[in-house]
Amino acid sequence: MDKNGALYGTTNEGGGCINACGVAFKLAHTKNGWHETVLHDFKGLDGENPQERLILDAKGNLYGVAGSSAGAGVVFELTP
């Protein structure tokens, strides 16, 4: 959760990948309810099926881990 109360997470399926590679998303609370923003759509070459929780640093960067099409896995950073 960030300082404004937005929540961040990942799905290990969905997005634009044919094999359902997953997305990283943000949920922000508004007066009309929750609003979802897809922050990154994993395509396989940049990681797939993200796992575990995201880590948010003081600058707003998000860090996480995902599998890879090569089977080795990746650590990723998403910047605002």
N, C-alpha and C positions, 0 to 999 in steps of 0.2 A: 504494500500500500504506500502511495506517495503522500506528501504533506497536504495535498488537497483531497485526500480520501479516495483517489482512483485506485482500482485494483488491476493487477497485471497477471497474466497467466499464459499457458500454452495449451494447444490441443495436439494430440499425436495423430490426428486424422483431419481431413478437410483441406480447404484451400484449393489452389489451382493445379496441384500435382495430380497426374493420372493415377498414381498409386497412393493417394491420400497422404501427403507428406506432412501436413500440419501447419499451424499458424501460431504466432505470438500475438496477443491481443491486450487491449486496455479497456476496462469498464469504468466509465465516469458517471457519477450520479448527477442527474439534472432534475429540474422541477417536474419533468415529465416522466421520470423513471431513470433507468440505466441506459447508457449509450455505449455501444461497442465500436471500437476502432481496431481494425486489423493493422498491426504494426509491421509484421513481416509474414510473407507467404513462402514457406520453405519449398524449394523446387527439387531437392535431392542432391544437387551438386554443392549446395551451400548448407547441407544438413537436412535431416528428415526425422520425423517422429520425435520432436523435442520431449525431453524427460525432466522430471523433478521440477522444483520451483525456480523462478527467476530471482536474481539478486539485483536490487536497485541501489546504486551508489548516490552520493550527495549531489552529483552533477546531473542526475537523471538518466545515466546510462544503465542499461539492463544487460545482465550476463546470464547465460544458460548453457546447457549441453544438449546435444542431439546426436542421433545416429548419422551414418553417411552411407552413400551408395557403395563406397569402397569397403564398408564394414568396420572402419576404424573409429568413427565418431568425430565430433567437432565440439569445440567450445566457441560460443558466439557472443558478440557484443552488439547491441542495438543502441544507437545514439539518437538523442532527440533531434 
